[in-house]
């Protein structure tokens, strides 16, 4: 992984381990991460942690749109790294 990608992945993982939830727009706003799905993939691959996810409805001026929300419900005892 590149340095920026590694940093984003670690920061997002720590955010999730604190019990927080995150969507793509929040990841962009808080961490400058345009590719949350990619960082979630990295968390699974490199840390062995699979965040929970759920599609949630978000109101728009045209009706509603669905976005993915991620969180960690169970903190594993050990990580791969």
C-alpha atoms as an extended CHARMM CRD file, in Angstrom:
* protein
*
        81  EXT
         1         1  UNK       CA              0.0000000000        0.0000000000        0.0000000000  PROA      1               0.0000000000
         2         2  UNK       CA              1.0720000000        3.5920000000       -0.5230000000  PROA      2               0.0000000000
         3         3  UNK       CA              1.7920000000        5.7800000000        2.5060000000  PROA      3               0.0000000000
         4         4  UNK       CA             -1.3910000000        7.8450000000        2.1690000000  PROA      4               0.0000000000
         5         5  UNK       CA             -3.5040000000        4.7300000000        1.6870000000  PROA      5               0.0000000000
         6         6  UNK       CA             -1.8720000000        3.0760000000        4.7050000000  PROA      6               0.0000000000
         7         7  UNK       CA             -2.4730000000        6.1580000000        6.8250000000  PROA      7               0.0000000000
         8         8  UNK       CA             -6.1120000000        6.4460000000        5.7400000000  PROA      8               0.0000000000
         9         9  UNK       CA             -6.6890000000        2.7520000000        6.3750000000  PROA      9               0.0000000000
        10        10  UNK       CA             -5.1720000000        2.9230000000        9.8710000000  PROA      10              0.0000000000
        11        11  UNK       CA             -7.0670000000        6.1020000000       10.7730000000  PROA      11              0.0000000000
        12        12  UNK       CA            -10.3860000000        4.7000000000        9.5430000000  PROA      12              0.0000000000
        13        13  UNK       CA             -9.7710000000        1.4180000000       11.3690000000  PROA      13              0.0000000000
        14        14  UNK       CA             -9.0460000000        3.2840000000       14.6150000000  PROA      14              0.0000000000
        15        15  UNK       CA            -12.1850000000        5.3790000000       14.0780000000  PROA      15              0.0000000000
        16        16  UNK       CA            -14.2690000000        2.2250000000       13.6850000000  PROA      16              0.0000000000
        17        17  UNK       CA            -12.6290000000        0.5270000000       16.6930000000  PROA      17              0.0000000000
        18        18  UNK       CA            -13.6680000000        3.5200000000       18.8180000000  PROA      18              0.0000000000
        19        19  UNK       CA            -17.2610000000        2.4810000000       18.1350000000  PROA      19              0.0000000000
        20        20  UNK       CA            -17.9940000000        5.0740000000       15.4600000000  PROA      20              0.0000000000
        21        21  UNK       CA            -19.9150000000        4.4990000000       12.2270000000  PROA      21              0.0000000000
        22        22  UNK       CA            -18.9030000000        5.9190000000        8.8630000000  PROA      22              0.0000000000
        23        23  UNK       CA            -20.2800000000        6.4990000000        5.3660000000  PROA      23              0.0000000000
        24        24  UNK       CA            -18.3770000000        7.4660000000        2.2140000000  PROA      24              0.0000000000
        25        25  UNK       CA            -19.3070000000       11.1300000000        2.5650000000  PROA      25              0.0000000000
        26        26  UNK       CA            -18.1290000000       11.1530000000        6.1970000000  PROA      26              0.0000000000
        27        27  UNK       CA            -14.8560000000        9.4560000000        5.1920000000  PROA      27              0.0000000000
        28        28  UNK       CA            -14.2990000000       12.1760000000        2.5910000000  PROA      28              0.0000000000
        29        29  UNK       CA            -15.1700000000       14.9400000000        5.0450000000  PROA      29              0.0000000000
        30        30  UNK       CA            -13.1980000000       13.6540000000        8.0680000000  PROA      30              0.0000000000
        31        31  UNK       CA            -10.2170000000       11.9320000000        6.4450000000  PROA      31              0.0000000000
        32        32  UNK       CA            -10.0530000000       13.0910000000        2.8030000000  PROA      32              0.0000000000
        33        33  UNK       CA            -10.7570000000        9.5250000000        1.6890000000  PROA      33              0.0000000000
        34        34  UNK       CA            -12.5010000000        9.2500000000       -1.6910000000  PROA      34              0.0000000000
        35        35  UNK       CA            -12.5050000000        5.4330000000       -1.6900000000  PROA      35              0.0000000000
        36        36  UNK       CA            -13.9710000000        4.1470000000        1.5820000000  PROA      36              0.0000000000
        37        37  UNK       CA            -14.8710000000        0.8180000000       -0.0070000000  PROA      37              0.0000000000
        38        38  UNK       CA            -11.2020000000        0.3110000000       -0.8760000000  PROA      38              0.0000000000
        39        39  UNK       CA            -10.0980000000        1.1480000000        2.6650000000  PROA      39              0.0000000000
        40        40  UNK       CA            -12.6660000000       -1.3150000000        4.0780000000  PROA      40              0.0000000000
        41        41  UNK       CA            -11.2220000000       -3.9600000000        1.7310000000  PROA      41              0.0000000000
        42        42  UNK       CA             -7.7250000000       -3.1540000000        3.0650000000  PROA      42              0.0000000000
        43        43  UNK       CA             -8.9610000000       -3.4370000000        6.6650000000  PROA      43              0.0000000000
        44        44  UNK       CA            -10.3080000000       -6.9190000000        5.8910000000  PROA      44              0.0000000000
        45        45  UNK       CA             -7.1890000000       -7.9870000000        3.9850000000  PROA      45              0.0000000000
        46        46  UNK       CA             -4.4120000000       -6.5740000000        6.1760000000  PROA      46              0.0000000000
        47        47  UNK       CA             -5.9980000000       -6.5110000000        9.6400000000  PROA      47              0.0000000000
        48        48  UNK       CA             -8.4250000000       -9.4460000000        9.4170000000  PROA      48              0.0000000000
        49        49  UNK       CA            -11.3120000000       -7.3150000000       10.6740000000  PROA      49              0.0000000000
        50        50  UNK       CA            -14.5660000000       -7.3830000000        8.7420000000  PROA      50              0.0000000000
        51        51  UNK       CA            -16.6550000000       -4.3150000000        9.5400000000  PROA      51              0.0000000000
        52        52  UNK       CA            -20.4260000000       -4.6930000000        9.6240000000  PROA      52              0.0000000000
        53        53  UNK       CA            -22.3170000000       -2.8080000000        6.9390000000  PROA      53              0.0000000000
        54        54  UNK       CA            -25.8320000000       -1.7510000000        6.1100000000  PROA      54              0.0000000000
        55        55  UNK       CA            -27.5290000000        0.2130000000        3.3640000000  PROA      55              0.0000000000
        56        56  UNK       CA            -29.2670000000        3.2140000000        4.8650000000  PROA      56              0.0000000000
        57        57  UNK       CA            -31.7270000000        5.5790000000        3.1660000000  PROA      57              0.0000000000
        58        58  UNK       CA            -30.6470000000        9.2020000000        2.8110000000  PROA      58              0.0000000000
        59        59  UNK       CA            -33.2070000000       11.8360000000        1.8120000000  PROA      59              0.0000000000
        60        60  UNK       CA            -32.4590000000       13.9020000000       -1.2810000000  PROA      60              0.0000000000
        61        61  UNK       CA            -34.4310000000       16.6100000000       -3.0120000000  PROA      61              0.0000000000
        62        62  UNK       CA            -35.4950000000       13.9760000000       -5.5680000000  PROA      62              0.0000000000
        63        63  UNK       CA            -36.6130000000       11.3370000000       -3.0630000000  PROA      63              0.0000000000
        64        64  UNK       CA            -34.0800000000        9.1160000000       -1.3590000000  PROA      64              0.0000000000
        65        65  UNK       CA            -30.7940000000        7.4300000000       -2.0830000000  PROA      65              0.0000000000
        66        66  UNK       CA            -29.1560000000        4.5110000000       -0.3060000000  PROA      66              0.0000000000
        67        67  UNK       CA            -25.6060000000        4.6700000000        1.0240000000  PROA      67              0.0000000000
        68        68  UNK       CA            -23.4680000000        2.0970000000        2.8250000000  PROA      68              0.0000000000
        69        69  UNK       CA            -22.6730000000        2.6290000000        6.5030000000  PROA      69              0.0000000000
        70        70  UNK       CA            -19.8170000000        0.7020000000        8.1380000000  PROA      70              0.0000000000
        71        71  UNK       CA            -19.0710000000       -0.0570000000       11.7950000000  PROA      71              0.0000000000
        72        72  UNK       CA            -17.3580000000       -2.6840000000       13.9330000000  PROA      72              0.0000000000
        73        73  UNK       CA            -19.7070000000       -4.4060000000       16.3680000000  PROA      73              0.0000000000
        74        74  UNK       CA            -17.1800000000       -6.8310000000       17.8520000000  PROA      74              0.0000000000
        75        75  UNK       CA            -13.5930000000       -5.8380000000       18.4510000000  PROA      75              0.0000000000
        76        76  UNK       CA            -11.3180000000       -8.8040000000       17.7200000000  PROA      76              0.0000000000
        77        77  UNK       CA             -8.7450000000       -9.8850000000       20.3140000000  PROA      77              0.0000000000
        78        78  UNK       CA             -5.8090000000       -9.8370000000       17.8820000000  PROA      78              0.0000000000
        79        79  UNK       CA             -5.2340000000       -8.2730000000       14.4940000000  PROA      79              0.0000000000
        80        80  UNK       CA             -2.9300000000       -9.5910000000       11.7770000000  PROA      80              0.0000000000
        81        81  UNK       CA             -0.6400000000       -6.5220000000       11.9580000000  PROA      81              0.0000000000
